[in-house]
């Protein structure tokens, strides 16, 4: 399997690409999965920041 080009436009929409791939003790993500994970972390941190700002979080 050849590595994909970093700027390949078809990589995120490739239906054959798995979300998680385990190989040689490492976890590989698709670009779309990585973006979704970081977006989720961002939303959680924003909510926690707002809760802390308004005093609702210890």
Secondary structure, DSSP 4 states (H G I P E B T S, - for coil): -PPPPTT-TTSTT-TTS-SEEEETTEEEE-HHHHHHHHHHHHHHHHHHHHHHHTT---
